[in-house]
Amino acid sequence: MKNNILFKTNLLVSVILLVGFALIATLSYRANYNASLVKIKQVSSLASEGIYYRLSTLLTKPVNISQTMAHDSLLIKLLEEEGSRYQETAYQETIRKYLATYKNKYAYDSVFLVSTATNNYYNFNGIDRNLARGEAENVWYYNFLQSGEEYSLNIDNDEVAGAADKITLFVNCRIRDAAGQVIGVVGVGVNIDYIKGLLQEYEKEYDVATYLINEKGEIEVSSLYNGHQTADWFKVNDSEAIRSEVLEWKNGRTNWDIWMPGAVQNNEKSYLVVRYIPDLSWYLLVKQDTGALLAELNEKMLQTVVLILLVILLIILIITSVIRKFNVRMTQLLEERQALFKEATEQIYDNIYELNITKNRAASKKTELYFEALGAKDLPYEDFLQAVADKQLLEEYRAGYVATFSIENVMRHFKAGNNYLQYEFRITENGSDYFWMRIDAYIFYSEADDSVHMFTYRKNIDEEKRKELETQRKASTDEMTGVFTKKATERIIDSVLCGKLQGCYSFFIIDLDNFKQANDLHGHIFGDYCIREFVGRLKRFCREDDIIGRLGGDEFVVFGTISDPEGACRKAARLCQKLDTVCEDSGSCWKMSVSVGIALAPQHGRSFAELYAKADKALYRTKDKGKNGYTVYEEKE
């Protein structure tokens, strides 16, 4: 059994520690995970804001410069004169210097001008080439003229001599003459590496992926793609489900963010921040995945689990060692204390008996003699228990006595860690005179015979119990009249009504008519005398099993069985007649009469409160009719 207890202790401690650590680890994991998700959102939004304002500074300026050149009257005049002067060296030099000035001043990679009259392409080096229709590298020019847009951005190779064919972001602006006709296209070029560098800077610092896409969803610039390579962002990221939501976001002042659906793999997901750049008609997308986060958290979780298991193993080893030493010492102390306890209790209790619960028999010579004295020699304990109950206990206590001290109940309490039982009952030793007795039972394990034992301490508590019952009786009895108090009356009547009713019951509220006169004319001492005289007559009138209670002042209740509703009326009539009398004492005289309100159970209710409310209404009907009579409650009231 000791090994069993040790195993259960270790198992319980292991379970508690495992559950506790698991809860802590899980809560910590969830807290860290949720905190990390919040951090991802904050970091992504912060990165988006930073990139947006850096791009606005980087790209909006070229647009403004291009538009400034497009409205420059000098440039407009030069284009208008091109038809007659474009072969002149001085004319070409003027345009070259004009474009070179803007290039050098603002450090752009390219500044260009195209005449719609001749399709000549000028840059800071002079005339570079003629943009003939039908050539692939000139498509951007003719598409822009057909688009109707005042300006646009496109990414292409810079074919100017010395540009090394670098991928460049070009800003194209229309030039119109005084009549509003398009006479040329002017713009600047920014090396895409600058924008890529900006995006890569934020990607490295914030661990995010960044993209610039156009209104078709195509990637214009990213660390992996540029506009010269056509790639659809939604197809690349398997996010077709949010295409319309992203491309419909046109608010350039705030971000739009979402946990991307359809991107969940191994419980991973991505947080996307979208910012529209109106000046460029592009979208800035900042995406951050939770994959690295989950990997880090899972690794920490695994480390925590291993550490928890090691801690639990160490604790179990320590507990096993401690409990084994403790059990040895406790067994010694328990046996010593049991001997002392037995010696001390023998001086307090009338009888002490020891029983072997495991083996279902007496466990001491004294207990065997007790069995024999009751004619139960060599009888198993449980049979002896039933024999004592049948022979000596009042019937109402027998079932509880047997159930309390049965082997099944004793073992259940012992296994649950409770080693104490108690039961109070009435018992007889001569077959006629019953007295109150209490049995206190102490359960323990005995190593001597590897069994569960139980000491029973029997004590006569008749005097103690009678005092207790007397105290309860006084608490529920009206001191002046000797009838039940209001609370006791309500409790007793409700207990009757909650059970199975045997026929009909009447509920009388009885009120002394004009009782205030007795107090006012003759004083409260005479009034108290009248109350006691009234109660005396009421008790003599009522049956022994009727319940009489004082509700307060001069208002009383009588509750009892009746044969039929008419019986209640006959009883009330006799009562009114019996109490219609004169009270006289020490020269004082007062005419006594009563008013009665009647409710019937179960017809009018199944509780004290219901019957009282309806009898009270009937009582007021009696008073309205002139008092000194009775009224039965009717539903129409």
Sequence and secondary structure as in RCSB ss.txt:
>XXXX:A:sequence
MKNNILFKTNLLVSVILLVGFALIATLSYRANYNASLVKIKQVSSLASEGIYYRLSTLLTKPVNISQTMAHDSLL
IKLLEEEGSRYQETAYQETIRKYLATYKNKYAYDSVFLVSTATNNYYNFNGIDRNLARGEAENVWYYNFLQSGEE
YSLNIDNDEVAGAADKITLFVNCRIRDAAGQVIGVVGVGVNIDYIKGLLQEYEKEYDVATYLINEKGEIEVSSLY
NGHQTADWFKVNDSEAIRSEVLEWKNGRTNWDIWMPGAVQNNEKSYLVVRYIPDLSWYLLVKQDTGALLAELNEK
MLQTVVLILLVILLIILIITSVIRKFNVRMTQLLEERQALFKEATEQIYDNIYELNITKNRAASKKTELYFEALG
AKDLPYEDFLQAVADKQLLEEYRAGYVATFSIENVMRHFKAGNNYLQYEFRITENGSDYFWMRIDAYIFYSEADD
SVHMFTYRKNIDEEKRKELETQRKASTDEMTGVFTKKATERIIDSVLCGKLQGCYSFFIIDLDNFKQANDLHGHI
FGDYCIREFVGRLKRFCREDDIIGRLGGDEFVVFGTISDPEGACRKAARLCQKLDTVCEDSGSCWKMSVSVGIAL
APQHGRSFAELYAKADKALYRTKDKGKNGYTVYEEKE
>XXXX:A:secstr
 HHHHHHHHHHHHHHHHHHHHHHHHHHHHHHHHHHHHHHHHHHHHHHHHHHHHHHHHHHHHHHHHHHHHHT HHH
HHHHHTHHHHTT HHHHHHHHHHHHHHHHHHT SEEEEEETTT EEEETTEEEEE  TT GGGHHHHHHHHH  S
EEEEEEE  STTSTT EEEEEEEEEE TTS EEEEEEEEEEHHHHHHHHHHHHHHHT EEEEE TTSBEEEESS 
BTTS  BHHHHTT GGGHHHHHT   SSS EEEE TT  BTTB EEEEEEEETTTTEEEEEEEESHHHHHHHHHH
HHHHHHHHHHHHHHHHHHHHHHHHHHHHHHHHHHHHHHHHHHHHHTTTSSEEEEEETTTTEE SHHHHHHHHHTT
 TT  HHHHHHHHHHHHB HHHHHHHHHHHSHHHHHHHHHTT  EEEEEEEEESSSS EEEEEEEEEEEEETTTT
EEEEEEEEEE HHHHHHHHHHHHHHTB TTT SB HHHHHHHHHHHHHS   SEEEEEEEEETTHHHHHHHH HH
HHHHHHHHHHHHHHHHS TT EEEEEETTEEEEEEEESSHHHHHHHHHHHHHHT EEEEETTEEEEE EEEEEEE
ETTT SSHHHHHHHHHHHHHHHHHTTSSEEEE  TT 
